[in-house]
Amino acid sequence: MGTIFSQLKGDKVIWAVAGLLAIFSFLPVYSASSNLAYLHGDGGTFGFLIVHFFHLLLGFCLLFAVHKVPYHYFRGISILLLPVVIALLIFTILQGTTIEGAYASRWIRIPLLNVSFQSSTLAAVVLMVYVARYLSKIVDQKVNFKETIIPLWLPVFVVLALILPANFSTTAIIFCMVLVLMFLGGYPIKYLAAIVGAGLLMLSLFILTAKAFPGVLPSRVDTWSSRIETFFSNDKETEQYQVEKAKIAIAQGGITGVGIGKSVQRNFLPQSSSDFIYAIIVEEMGLVGAFAVMFGYLLLLFRIVIVATKANTIFGKLLVMGVGIPMVFQALINMGVAVELFPVTGQTLPLISSGGTSIWMTCISLGLILSVSAKREEEIIESQNKIEPEEENPLDILSEAL
């Protein structure tokens, strides 16, 4: 066991929080999957737990592998992967998967593995790394807006435009996180304001086009509109079914909850093991469990900021903030939706909700953060031992050039 832990480099608190959240996830997933087992009858509740276990196992294997790669290699990897994710997003739109009668072309079906993969989550991680790389290159230069349009903003808007038709919430979150990263990277605020205006204009044109030609441009515009109207409506009769059941679950939870595995609303709440798993946690574990989960994500955010602060390169700092903040932000949105602070978005609770793609991309993001942290630890050890630096690797030279 000691040999295994010796291979885990980087911030130990992040490792601990990620591991605890993953272990904790088995309780709500096992409990909340009972309604899915009843509806589908495939392997019972235990079968869903086994699937969740293998999703986490693969995720932590990805985390371990990524954190072993020197983070500066991801500068070049992001350039190589960006065209790949754009191609995946185009394929995702064209294949037009329909799930239970709903337009849901956000998944790619992988026949050999018999799993669905959400390409937008991979695109989000790759795009944030790409933006961090570009900002680190121009950090000491005077920014010319026109010069950044093609290398920076064109890829951003292409990716967002390909995600938007099927997933508005993910598009909005990625756009906001890109703006935050731009601000942290020193990009001029006046240019960011212009980009926000352009983004709102393009969104308006898309909505109007989708409304005018619903057959030509299939989308979920009507779903977005109804969710937003319901959220801001004072008419309780129009309250969405899942929000109503989530509020009932939270109200029943009280301080200590009804007990693990004793949830009632799991039998009525759609997506109880994914989008609304936080409501099940509150119902079964009460405010104690609710605050414990929230504390875990806030502690993760605190350590992410620490790692970013201690990173020795601008790219390292921006990389950690670029992939770390969206992860915690997604968790807060998921919890906010359960308590009706935000409209229904379909965002999962990282490392806790069931679903392979979300777990895998979260683990890859954590791997990137730990890679930066591990490099910092390595430099400290080298300076203490006064080890002569190794000869520069040709891959390092190529990565820096990219």
DOMAR-492480 format. One record per residue (C-alpha): residue number from 1; residue in three letters; x, y, z. Coordinates in nm, 3 decimals. Example, Ala and Ser with C-alpha at 12.3 -4.5 7.8 and 13.67 -1.06 7.14 Angstrom:
<rs>
<1,Ala,<1.230,-0.450,0.780>> <2,Ser,<1.367,-0.106,0.714>> 
</rs>
This chain:
<rs>
<1,Met,<0.000,0.000,0.000>> <2,Gly,<0.288,0.233,0.082>> <3,Thr,<0.431,0.175,-0.266>> <4,Ile,<0.100,0.280,-0.423>> <5,Phe,<0.076,0.600,-0.220>> <6,Ser,<0.437,0.683,-0.302>> <7,Gln,<0.337,0.700,-0.670>> <8,Leu,<0.071,0.964,-0.601>> <9,Lys,<0.238,1.297,-0.665>> <10,Gly,<0.102,1.646,-0.620>> <11,Asp,<-0.131,1.799,-0.363>> <12,Lys,<-0.229,1.527,-0.114>> <13,Val,<-0.541,1.714,-0.001>> <14,Ile,<-0.679,1.711,-0.357>> <15,Trp,<-0.610,1.337,-0.376>> <16,Ala,<-0.787,1.286,-0.044>> <17,Val,<-1.093,1.498,-0.131>> <18,Ala,<-1.130,1.331,-0.473>> <19,Gly,<-1.103,0.986,-0.316>> <20,Leu,<-1.350,1.063,-0.037>> <21,Leu,<-1.606,1.209,-0.279>> <22,Ala,<-1.573,0.901,-0.500>> <23,Ile,<-1.614,0.660,-0.207>> <24,Phe,<-1.905,0.862,-0.069>> <25,Ser,<-2.078,0.854,-0.409>> <26,Phe,<-2.157,0.482,-0.376>> <27,Leu,<-2.414,0.552,-0.104>> <28,Pro,<-2.642,0.796,-0.294>> <29,Val,<-2.590,0.622,-0.630>> <30,Tyr,<-2.684,0.284,-0.485>> <31,Ser,<-2.990,0.433,-0.315>> <32,Ala,<-3.103,0.657,-0.602>> <33,Ser,<-3.066,0.386,-0.867>> <34,Ser,<-3.356,0.184,-0.731>> <35,Asn,<-3.610,0.358,-0.955>> <36,Leu,<-3.392,0.296,-1.262>> <37,Ala,<-3.359,-0.069,-1.165>> <38,Tyr,<-3.737,-0.092,-1.131>> <39,Leu,<-3.798,0.073,-1.471>> <40,His,<-3.533,-0.115,-1.668>> <41,Gly,<-3.479,-0.427,-1.461>> <42,Asp,<-3.125,-0.473,-1.591>> <43,Gly,<-2.919,-0.631,-1.316>> <44,Gly,<-3.104,-0.466,-1.030>> <45,Thr,<-2.967,-0.181,-0.818>> <46,Phe,<-2.640,-0.367,-0.767>> <47,Gly,<-2.586,-0.366,-1.142>> <48,Phe,<-2.596,0.014,-1.155>> <49,Leu,<-2.352,0.023,-0.863>> <50,Ile,<-2.109,-0.202,-1.051>> <51,Val,<-2.130,0.023,-1.358>> <52,His,<-2.062,0.327,-1.137>> <53,Phe,<-1.763,0.147,-0.984>> <54,Phe,<-1.607,0.079,-1.324>> <55,His,<-1.670,0.440,-1.432>> <56,Leu,<-1.482,0.559,-1.124>> <57,Leu,<-1.208,0.299,-1.172>> <58,Leu,<-1.144,0.412,-1.528>> <59,Gly,<-1.166,0.775,-1.417>> <60,Phe,<-0.899,0.735,-1.150>> <61,Cys,<-0.680,0.543,-1.393>> <62,Leu,<-0.705,0.844,-1.625>> <63,Leu,<-0.633,1.076,-1.332>> <64,Phe,<-0.321,0.879,-1.239>> <65,Ala,<-0.197,0.865,-1.598>> <66,Val,<-0.254,1.235,-1.666>> <67,His,<-0.091,1.352,-1.342>> <68,Lys,<0.226,1.161,-1.439>> <69,Val,<0.261,1.365,-1.762>> <70,Pro,<0.458,1.692,-1.724>> <71,Tyr,<0.193,1.961,-1.756>> <72,His,<0.380,2.169,-2.015>> <73,Tyr,<0.325,1.888,-2.267>> <74,Phe,<-0.044,1.977,-2.266>> <75,Arg,<0.035,2.304,-2.444>> <76,Gly,<0.097,2.112,-2.764>> <77,Ile,<-0.158,1.841,-2.691>> <78,Ser,<-0.436,2.102,-2.674>> <79,Ile,<-0.352,2.223,-3.026>> <80,Leu,<-0.360,1.868,-3.160>> <81,Leu,<-0.685,1.778,-2.983>> <82,Leu,<-0.880,2.094,-3.072>> <83,Pro,<-0.952,1.986,-3.435>> <84,Val,<-1.039,1.639,-3.304>> <85,Val,<-1.303,1.768,-3.060>> <86,Ile,<-1.447,1.998,-3.327>> <87,Ala,<-1.484,1.695,-3.556>> <88,Leu,<-1.647,1.500,-3.270>> <89,Leu,<-1.892,1.782,-3.205>> <90,Ile,<-1.988,1.796,-3.573>> <91,Phe,<-2.038,1.419,-3.578>> <92,Thr,<-2.245,1.442,-3.260>> <93,Ile,<-2.482,1.693,-3.419>> <94,Leu,<-2.512,1.498,-3.744>> <95,Gln,<-2.581,1.160,-3.587>> <96,Gly,<-2.886,1.307,-3.406>> <97,Thr,<-2.938,1.048,-3.133>> <98,Thr,<-3.293,1.032,-2.998>> <99,Ile,<-3.338,0.907,-2.643>> <100,Glu,<-3.695,0.820,-2.534>> <101,Gly,<-3.837,1.054,-2.798>> <102,Ala,<-3.634,1.357,-2.692>> <103,Tyr,<-3.385,1.536,-2.915>> <104,Ala,<-3.059,1.458,-2.738>> <105,Ser,<-2.779,1.486,-2.991>> <106,Arg,<-2.516,1.548,-2.728>> <107,Trp,<-2.399,1.186,-2.700>> <108,Ile,<-2.186,0.966,-2.922>> <109,Arg,<-2.261,0.599,-2.906>> <110,Ile,<-1.952,0.375,-2.895>> <111,Pro,<-2.078,0.034,-3.019>> <112,Leu,<-1.775,-0.174,-2.917>> <113,Leu,<-1.792,-0.058,-2.554>> <114,Asn,<-2.172,-0.017,-2.552>> <115,Val,<-2.143,0.322,-2.380>> <116,Ser,<-2.248,0.677,-2.460>> <117,Phe,<-1.992,0.957,-2.461>> <118,Gln,<-2.078,1.325,-2.425>> <119,Ser,<-1.836,1.506,-2.653>> <120,Ser,<-1.909,1.853,-2.515>> <121,Thr,<-1.743,1.770,-2.181>> <122,Leu,<-1.420,1.671,-2.355>> <123,Ala,<-1.441,1.984,-2.571>> <124,Ala,<-1.475,2.199,-2.258>> <125,Val,<-1.153,2.065,-2.102>> <126,Val,<-0.953,2.086,-2.425>> <127,Leu,<-1.078,2.440,-2.494>> <128,Met,<-0.981,2.565,-2.146>> <129,Val,<-0.631,2.421,-2.185>> <130,Tyr,<-0.603,2.580,-2.531>> <131,Val,<-0.710,2.921,-2.398>> <132,Ala,<-0.463,2.893,-2.108>> <133,Arg,<-0.185,2.814,-2.357>> <134,Tyr,<-0.266,3.114,-2.574>> <135,Leu,<-0.292,3.355,-2.281>> <136,Ser,<0.042,3.238,-2.143>> <137,Lys,<0.204,3.325,-2.479>> <138,Ile,<0.076,3.684,-2.488>> <139,Val,<0.103,3.763,-2.117>> <140,Asp,<0.393,4.006,-2.162>> <141,Gln,<0.264,4.155,-2.488>> <142,Lys,<0.029,4.441,-2.562>> <143,Val,<-0.295,4.276,-2.671>> <144,Asn,<-0.426,4.366,-3.014>> <145,Phe,<-0.789,4.256,-3.042>> <146,Lys,<-0.777,4.192,-3.418>> <147,Glu,<-0.472,3.969,-3.382>> <148,Thr,<-0.653,3.748,-3.128>> <149,Ile,<-0.972,3.694,-3.330>> <150,Ile,<-0.852,3.400,-3.543>> <151,Pro,<-0.613,3.215,-3.308>> <152,Leu,<-0.819,3.269,-2.991>> <153,Trp,<-1.181,3.365,-3.041>> <154,Leu,<-1.254,3.172,-3.361>> <155,Pro,<-1.190,2.829,-3.198>> <156,Val,<-1.387,2.937,-2.890>> <157,Phe,<-1.695,3.040,-3.086>> <158,Val,<-1.675,2.739,-3.319>> <159,Val,<-1.679,2.502,-3.021>> <160,Leu,<-1.959,2.695,-2.849>> <161,Ala,<-2.166,2.709,-3.168>> <162,Leu,<-2.141,2.332,-3.209>> <163,Ile,<-2.245,2.263,-2.847>> <164,Leu,<-2.527,2.521,-2.834>> <165,Pro,<-2.802,2.343,-3.036>> <166,Ala,<-2.822,2.051,-2.792>> <167,Asn,<-2.690,2.193,-2.466>> <168,Phe,<-2.741,2.558,-2.377>> <169,Ser,<-2.637,2.525,-2.011>> <170,Thr,<-2.299,2.371,-2.097>> <171,Thr,<-2.244,2.638,-2.364>> <172,Ala,<-2.321,2.917,-2.116>> <173,Ile,<-2.094,2.768,-1.849>> <174,Ile,<-1.802,2.723,-2.090>> <175,Phe,<-1.844,3.078,-2.221>> <176,Cys,<-1.850,3.222,-1.868>> <177,Met,<-1.548,3.017,-1.764>> <178,Val,<-1.354,3.130,-2.072>> <179,Leu,<-1.431,3.491,-1.982>> <180,Val,<-1.315,3.433,-1.622>> <181,Leu,<-0.993,3.274,-1.744>> <182,Met,<-0.940,3.563,-1.987>> <183,Phe,<-0.984,3.809,-1.702>> <184,Leu,<-0.739,3.618,-1.481>> <185,Gly,<-0.495,3.605,-1.773>> <186,Gly,<-0.495,3.982,-1.809>> <187,Tyr,<-0.701,4.010,-2.127>> <188,Pro,<-0.836,4.370,-2.154>> <189,Ile,<-1.182,4.412,-2.002>> <190,Lys,<-1.298,4.641,-2.285>> <191,Tyr,<-1.237,4.361,-2.533>> <192,Leu,<-1.417,4.111,-2.308>> <193,Ala,<-1.718,4.342,-2.302>> <194,Ala,<-1.720,4.344,-2.682>> <195,Ile,<-1.703,3.964,-2.686>> <196,Val,<-1.997,3.939,-2.444>> <197,Gly,<-2.199,4.165,-2.673>> <198,Ala,<-2.108,3.958,-2.977>> <199,Gly,<-2.197,3.638,-2.792>> <200,Leu,<-2.541,3.768,-2.692>> <201,Leu,<-2.604,3.883,-3.048>> <202,Met,<-2.514,3.543,-3.190>> <203,Leu,<-2.732,3.369,-2.931>> <204,Ser,<-3.026,3.590,-3.022>> <205,Leu,<-2.982,3.518,-3.393>> <206,Phe,<-2.966,3.145,-3.322>> <207,Ile,<-3.286,3.150,-3.115>> <208,Leu,<-3.473,3.353,-3.377>> <209,Thr,<-3.354,3.122,-3.655>> <210,Ala,<-3.448,2.810,-3.458>> <211,Lys,<-3.794,2.954,-3.389>> <212,Ala,<-3.847,3.053,-3.753>> <213,Phe,<-3.720,2.726,-3.904>> <214,Pro,<-3.775,2.451,-3.643>> <215,Gly,<-3.752,2.173,-3.901>> <216,Val,<-3.427,2.294,-4.055>> <217,Leu,<-3.245,2.361,-3.729>> <218,Pro,<-3.357,2.118,-3.458>> <219,Ser,<-3.272,2.241,-3.110>> <220,Arg,<-3.392,2.258,-2.752>> <221,Val,<-3.489,2.625,-2.762>> <222,Asp,<-3.845,2.555,-2.648>> <223,Thr,<-3.711,2.353,-2.355>> <224,Trp,<-3.477,2.635,-2.252>> <225,Ser,<-3.758,2.890,-2.277>> <226,Ser,<-4.000,2.684,-2.070>> <227,Arg,<-3.741,2.619,-1.799>> <228,Ile,<-3.649,2.987,-1.770>> <229,Glu,<-4.013,3.100,-1.776>> <230,Thr,<-4.102,2.843,-1.510>> <231,Phe,<-3.812,2.950,-1.290>> <232,Phe,<-3.912,3.316,-1.292>> <233,Ser,<-4.286,3.247,-1.276>> <234,Asn,<-4.472,3.295,-0.948>> <235,Asp,<-4.738,3.049,-1.058>> <236,Lys,<-4.679,2.730,-0.855>> <237,Glu,<-4.899,2.532,-1.093>> <238,Thr,<-4.633,2.568,-1.362>> <239,Glu,<-4.353,2.446,-1.135>> <240,Gln,<-4.148,2.175,-1.301>> <241,Tyr,<-4.212,1.824,-1.179>> <242,Gln,<-3.850,1.741,-1.096>> <243,Val,<-3.798,2.066,-0.905>> <244,Glu,<-4.112,2.001,-0.703>> <245,Lys,<-3.997,1.650,-0.610>> <246,Ala,<-3.647,1.778,-0.527>> <247,Lys,<-3.792,2.037,-0.288>> <248,Ile,<-4.006,1.771,-0.121>> <249,Ala,<-3.697,1.553,-0.076>> <250,Ile,<-3.500,1.840,0.077>> <251,Ala,<-3.789,1.935,0.307>> <252,Gln,<-3.814,1.577,0.435>> <253,Gly,<-3.440,1.563,0.506>> <254,Gly,<-3.436,1.802,0.800>> <255,Ile,<-3.117,1.817,1.004>> <256,Thr,<-3.000,1.456,1.000>> <257,Gly,<-3.210,1.306,0.719>> <258,Val,<-3.444,1.010,0.701>> <259,Gly,<-3.157,0.764,0.691>> <260,Ile,<-2.925,0.622,0.426>> <261,Gly,<-3.118,0.412,0.176>> <262,Lys,<-3.456,0.530,0.305>> <263,Ser,<-3.531,0.799,0.047>> <264,Val,<-3.889,0.813,-0.075>> <265,Gln,<-3.853,1.071,-0.351>> <266,Arg,<-3.594,0.860,-0.533>> <267,Asn,<-3.893,0.663,-0.662>> <268,Phe,<-4.051,0.973,-0.814>> <269,Leu,<-3.763,1.208,-0.896>> <270,Pro,<-3.632,1.178,-1.255>> <271,Gln,<-3.252,1.164,-1.286>> <272,Ser,<-3.227,1.094,-0.911>> <273,Ser,<-2.885,0.933,-0.954>> <274,Ser,<-2.736,1.207,-1.172>> <275,Asp,<-2.879,1.559,-1.213>> <276,Phe,<-3.077,1.559,-0.885>> <277,Ile,<-2.862,1.336,-0.671>> <278,Tyr,<-2.797,1.622,-0.429>> <279,Ala,<-3.167,1.626,-0.336>> <280,Ile,<-3.144,1.255,-0.248>> <281,Ile,<-2.833,1.323,-0.038>> <282,Val,<-3.016,1.595,0.156>> <283,Glu,<-3.323,1.376,0.204>> <284,Glu,<-3.124,1.080,0.340>> <285,Met,<-2.848,1.266,0.528>> <286,Gly,<-3.010,1.602,0.601>> <287,Leu,<-2.825,1.929,0.638>> <288,Val,<-2.530,1.742,0.786>> <289,Gly,<-2.473,1.553,0.461>> <290,Ala,<-2.557,1.859,0.249>> <291,Phe,<-2.296,2.078,0.420>> <292,Ala,<-2.039,1.797,0.422>> <293,Val,<-2.063,1.762,0.044>> <294,Met,<-2.052,2.139,-0.004>> <295,Phe,<-1.748,2.163,0.227>> <296,Gly,<-1.571,1.900,0.016>> <297,Tyr,<-1.606,2.106,-0.301>> <298,Leu,<-1.512,2.431,-0.127>> <299,Leu,<-1.201,2.262,0.017>> <300,Leu,<-1.120,2.142,-0.334>> <301,Leu,<-1.155,2.499,-0.463>> <302,Phe,<-0.926,2.626,-0.185>> <303,Arg,<-0.655,2.376,-0.275>> <304,Ile,<-0.693,2.455,-0.646>> <305,Val,<-0.626,2.822,-0.570>> <306,Ile,<-0.323,2.723,-0.359>> <307,Val,<-0.180,2.508,-0.640>> <308,Ala,<-0.238,2.789,-0.893>> <309,Thr,<-0.069,3.041,-0.665>> <310,Lys,<0.238,2.825,-0.615>> <311,Ala,<0.280,2.731,-0.983>> <312,Asn,<0.604,2.874,-1.125>> <313,Thr,<0.479,2.942,-1.478>> <314,Ile,<0.193,3.150,-1.614>> <315,Phe,<0.069,2.852,-1.813>> <316,Gly,<0.064,2.639,-1.498>> <317,Lys,<-0.138,2.900,-1.309>> <318,Leu,<-0.389,2.948,-1.590>> <319,Leu,<-0.415,2.574,-1.656>> <320,Val,<-0.508,2.501,-1.294>> <321,Met,<-0.765,2.780,-1.279>> <322,Gly,<-0.899,2.698,-1.626>> <323,Val,<-0.985,2.335,-1.551>> <324,Gly,<-1.037,2.366,-1.175>> <325,Ile,<-1.285,2.652,-1.141>> <326,Pro,<-1.538,2.505,-1.392>> <327,Met,<-1.537,2.178,-1.197>> <328,Val,<-1.633,2.345,-0.868>> <329,Phe,<-1.866,2.587,-1.046>> <330,Gln,<-2.053,2.290,-1.197>> <331,Ala,<-2.091,2.137,-0.851>> <332,Leu,<-2.234,2.459,-0.710>> <333,Ile,<-2.477,2.487,-1.002>> <334,Asn,<-2.595,2.129,-0.948>> <335,Met,<-2.660,2.199,-0.579>> <336,Gly,<-2.822,2.533,-0.666>> <337,Val,<-3.064,2.366,-0.908>> <338,Ala,<-3.171,2.117,-0.641>> <339,Val,<-3.266,2.401,-0.404>> <340,Glu,<-3.416,2.609,-0.690>> <341,Leu,<-3.153,2.881,-0.693>> <342,Phe,<-3.105,2.823,-1.068>> <343,Pro,<-3.321,2.690,-1.351>> <344,Val,<-3.284,2.321,-1.438>> <345,Thr,<-2.958,2.282,-1.631>> <346,Gly,<-2.882,1.910,-1.649>> <347,Gln,<-2.537,1.953,-1.489>> <348,Thr,<-2.414,1.658,-1.284>> <349,Leu,<-2.242,1.662,-0.944>> <350,Pro,<-1.872,1.590,-1.018>> <351,Leu,<-1.740,1.257,-0.887>> <352,Ile,<-2.073,1.179,-0.716>> <353,Ser,<-2.339,1.161,-0.987>> <354,Ser,<-2.355,0.849,-1.201>> <355,Gly,<-2.245,0.886,-1.562>> <356,Gly,<-1.918,0.793,-1.723>> <357,Thr,<-1.829,1.102,-1.926>> <358,Ser,<-1.869,1.345,-1.636>> <359,Ile,<-1.655,1.130,-1.406>> <360,Trp,<-1.384,1.078,-1.667>> <361,Met,<-1.351,1.445,-1.760>> <362,Thr,<-1.350,1.548,-1.393>> <363,Cys,<-1.068,1.303,-1.327>> <364,Ile,<-0.871,1.430,-1.627>> <365,Ser,<-0.912,1.786,-1.496>> <366,Leu,<-0.790,1.678,-1.153>> <367,Gly,<-0.498,1.501,-1.321>> <368,Leu,<-0.397,1.825,-1.495>> <369,Ile,<-0.410,2.014,-1.164>> <370,Leu,<-0.206,1.747,-0.986>> <371,Ser,<0.047,1.748,-1.270>> <372,Val,<0.115,2.116,-1.202>> <373,Ser,<0.134,2.050,-0.828>> <374,Ala,<0.367,1.752,-0.880>> <375,Lys,<0.605,1.963,-1.088>> <376,Arg,<0.620,2.220,-0.809>> <377,Glu,<0.704,1.946,-0.555>> <378,Glu,<0.971,1.808,-0.786>> <379,Glu,<1.136,2.148,-0.819>> <380,Ile,<1.136,2.195,-0.441>> <381,Ile,<1.301,1.854,-0.388>> <382,Glu,<1.562,1.927,-0.656>> <383,Ser,<1.647,2.261,-0.501>> <384,Gln,<1.680,2.104,-0.155>> <385,Asn,<1.902,1.823,-0.281>> <386,Lys,<2.088,2.057,-0.517>> <387,Ile,<2.043,1.818,-0.809>> <388,Glu,<2.183,1.933,-1.138>> <389,Pro,<1.902,1.986,-1.394>> <390,Glu,<1.868,1.721,-1.660>> <391,Glu,<1.942,1.789,-2.025>> <392,Glu,<1.649,1.942,-2.205>> <393,Asn,<1.417,1.687,-2.362>> <394,Pro,<1.335,1.738,-2.734>> <395,Leu,<0.965,1.699,-2.644>> <396,Asp,<1.003,1.988,-2.400>> <397,Ile,<1.146,2.207,-2.674>> <398,Leu,<0.858,2.118,-2.911>> <399,Ser,<0.600,2.180,-2.640>> <400,Glu,<0.741,2.522,-2.559>> <401,Ala,<0.744,2.613,-2.927>> <402,Leu,<0.374,2.526,-2.959>> 
</rs>
